[in-house]
Amino acid sequence: MAKKSKIKLKDVLKKPSVMLVIVAALTLEATSFIQYYYSFKGLRQEAVMRAEGQLETTRVSIMDVVNQAEAAVRNSVWIARWCLDYPDSLQVVARRVVEDNPVVVGSTVALVPGYHPTDSLFAPYVCREDGKLVTKTLATSEYDYPSQEWFAKTIDIGKGYWSEPYIDEGGGNILMTTFSVPIKDYKGRKAAVLTADVSLEWLSHLVNDMQVYDNAYGVVLSRMGKVMVAPETIGGKGVKRDTGKVQEFVSMVERTGWKMSIVIPEKEIYGGLRKIALLVLLFQLMGIGLLVYILRSAARNQLKYSIINEKKAAMDSELHIASAIQMGMLPTNFPTSEERDDVLLYASLNPAKDVGGDLFDFYIRDEKLFFCIGDVSGKGVPASLFMAVTRSIFRTVSARESMPDRIVTTMNKTMAEMNKSCMFVTLFVGVLDLPTGRLHYCNAGHDAPLLIGAGVGTLPCDSNIPVGFRPTWKYTLQEVQVFTGTTIFLFTDGLTEAEDNDHEQFLMERVNKVAAQALAKQQQEPQKLVALMTDAVHQFVGDAEQSDDLTMMAIQYTKQQRDVRMHKSLVLPNDIQEVPRLAAFVDEVCEAVGFDEMTTMQMNLAIEEAVVNVMNYAYPPGSHGDVKIEAQSNDVRLKFTIIDSGTPFDPTVQADVDITLPAEERPIGGLGIHIVRQIMDSINYERVNGFNVLTLRKKISKND
């Protein structure tokens, strides 16, 4: 029987079909082993990425609250210091911290015992109760605030400090933490502690949401190891911490000392892998059956293709709508000669597909033209979404920043930190000072613009990487003087790389040639220049399909210089006792240009507000410096220029004051610049060669 059985086995093994099955089986087994190995590796990598991504997202959310609380306190230190001599007004400071910052539930300005001889203990406290602000005091016999951690530790270390979490027994038994900063008076004495109380209820919800797996859980410990968040249940199940090995991922929250962890049981990560291996084995045994299934699937795929075609038609319709939305985001209110006498601008964008990744934007603020042009890597929907984000961030950042290098640096940091798809955008950002023609710009890997004036030349550009790669990259600032009549021509590589049917590109040589022709024909006016360049590209490519988005922007500086009729100057030390000399100077200037008494009073108020602000804040307390005031007029405008060498400060980026609010609800500060804006026709700030230069203009003629 053994021999017979052996012959049968030998005969079977000799059959080619059986050998093929054996080889196929061995191949499938080897494939299974490789799949198991890489599945194990992939699952672990996925767990790492999910955990680290969740930790980073949570850390950013926590830091957002931390930054808000710290900013609320630090922004109020100066007014608290000013109010030290008026203790009764300190509760207004605490009220402002709570009222203006929703993350803060309570605040106090607690004086150092004995700082005021009449008040051994003094700590007005403002908090939210039932949606209202309530004023209390912490200087009670039951609550010895000088011995509390938030007070004693802050005084001891002399800088901002986040307290250990504690239970607020008087406020609903909720978990709290306090950020405190010490306040010194103008003589350098430790005077008080300013705080912001932050409820940690939101932290529990935030950490409970860190469920990258069903039985994973998050833990947050304070700097002293105190448990701040450790949920009792995860997904309705009890948290089991002794059921085998676990993977732990840790992240630190800056400045607070908090340690945040995600704990994942290993069986949660790899538990399904054996089931998958068993299923793979079963699929191997069903290999022949799968061949039949594949044939049947071919017929089904035909039906699927029909469905896909219908979906594609619907998608095309949606893309057309998306294209209309994208184009609607671009500005179309181009400045004309009827509207302005200093600048003309025109731009066009032609996407290669329904939606594209090119962008341009511009607007005028405080007599400065902010503009940008960019090209997102890739095409289609992903590029269009990245384009929309880029344009939105540009508007947000440039609204409070005037230097292009800082605008691009901030944009790059924001976009690099959120850029999970590894996309990038080449970007050129410029700020043209309209009264002077001085152009500050920053180029992030974009094609250098052309300057078309006395001739055709390329604007020098530093080598900076595109936006979205490295969040720590420091972009450089460049500057050039633009003269009246000069046109700045910006474009994306869709212009130079436009291809004809033979795949020959338009190239920079042809761009320069068209620009030179426009200059020779005196057609460098923006709209005409863009039209000439568009026609030249269309003639070159013929009926070839457009291969890339094509965007062009032209800016012509048209400011005309007028004869100076009057020029006076005055230099004052940073001493407000010198203000009467300033008033006499302004009166003399206003009389020289023919202003009436009311206008002269308004000018005095505006110039005094601006100069006193410089005297108070430009130079460190106790130091001396000069403030130079120059007055210059032509037949249209009177211009005051205030120059100091103090700390860089741009008042034009300050938010407008809401004067409709009652005085007690209005935040402290900002009213002076509001008054100046109301009186003067324009305000312009520049930092030039280490000097703050603030220029205020007022019309003296209706012909402008």
Salt bridges, closest charged atoms under 4 A:
GLU46 OE2 - ARG50 NH1 3.36
GLU56 OE2 - ARG59 NH2 2.73
GLU70 OE1 - ARG255 NE 2.90
ASP100 OD2 - ARG96 NE 3.91
GLU129 OE2 - LYS136 NZ 2.38
ASP185 OD2 - ARG189 NE 2.84
GLU254 OE1 - ARG59 NH1 2.90
ASP316 OD2 - LYS312 NZ 3.34
ASP342 OD1 - ARG340 NE 2.89
ASP354 OD1 - HIS320 ND1 3.49
ASP361 OD2 - ARG391 NE 3.28
ASP361 OD2 - ARG395 NE 2.64
ASP366 OD2 - ARG365 NH1 3.47
ASP366 OD1 - ARG677 NH1 3.11
GLU367 OE1 - ARG340 NH2 3.59
GLU401 OE2 - ARG406 NE 2.98
GLU417 OE2 - LYS413 NZ 2.86
ASP433 OD1 - LYS368 NZ 3.87
GLU479 OE2 - ARG438 NE 2.91
GLU479 OE1 - HIS440 NE2 3.45
GLU499 OE1 - HIS503 ND1 3.29
GLU504 OE2 - ARG510 NH2 2.96
GLU578 OE1 - ARG581 NH1 3.09
GLU588 OE2 - LYS568 NZ 3.24
GLU630 OE2 - LYS628 NZ 3.03
ASP635 OD1 - ARG562 NH1 3.83
ASP656 OD1 - ARG677 NE 3.56
GLU686 OE1 - ARG438 NH1 2.79
ASP704 OD2 - ARG637 NH2 2.54
ASP704 OD2 - LYS699 NZ 3.85
